[in-house]
């Protein structure tokens, strides 16, 4: 396998623009929220559906595993570097692979900026209609989905698209292999 596979110049440009635009959108929205709202203040956009709620966390995406900042900074740094190298060395075969990886990189960098400069990540998108079961010593209750941000959206959508692209690629390879096997008979 070659270390560097040349891809069309426009792909480098598209992926770079997507990464930079995602980072700017993420950072600008976080700045607007953090400078215009008090911590834990909530503004309903659509009552009980979408609220802008200023929160912070020092864990992973969606407020998971608070107080483990150093783990996420290490894992995020390795992932951002690995995905970026894979993308810009031309190994993302197909635009869907490239776009999905660019989205993950963009979101990763957006949250990394917060972790490095603020010590925590600014979150503000609150969807109170989305619930998940929370298990305690006293039983199970339904809790609001954690508050998140644009970077989390980029990582989540990028990861989902990447999984979709991988599954699609596996199916295509399987069909191609069956076709080649049928041609040999």
Secondary structure, DSSP 8 states (H G I E B T S, - for coil): --S-----HHHHHHHHHHHHHHHHHHHHHHHHHHHHS-TT-EEEEETTTEEEEEEEESSSGGGTTTT-HHHHHHHHHHHHHHHHHHHHTT---SHHHHHHHHHHHHHHHHHHHHHHHHSSEEEEEE-TT-EEEEEETTEEEEEE---B-HHHHHHHHHHHHHHHHHHHHHHHHHHHHHHHHHHH-
